[in-house]
Amino acid sequence: MKYEPVSHDREAFLKKAGKSEGIRKAYDDLDEEYRIVREMLSARSQAGLTQEAVAALMGTTKSAASRLESGGTHTPSIAALKKYAKAVGCNLEIRLVRRDRPANRSAGSPKKHVSR
């Protein structure tokens, strides 16, 4: 059985649902998770694999592979992501990319040293 991805037109969705600021903010807050899920689904599709095949290659169940691809509240471990990547013929890369503007740094900001 060949995997056929279901397309999701983000802009069309936001145009329709984005009239509510709350919906737009909630969707934007999950943008990174959705991006990762899209990358996973794309890699599996390019490999021509079903969730069952990926699960077998990972040594896990189809439901576990499905949870990895679902995003949402499930937070996969790096080990699980590495297994998934290997199963679909990829390497896992995790990068921290500097933002254009710094986030609120009050919690972990370095303290200035004052000379006396």
Beta strands, then each sheet from edge to edge (+ up, - down):
end
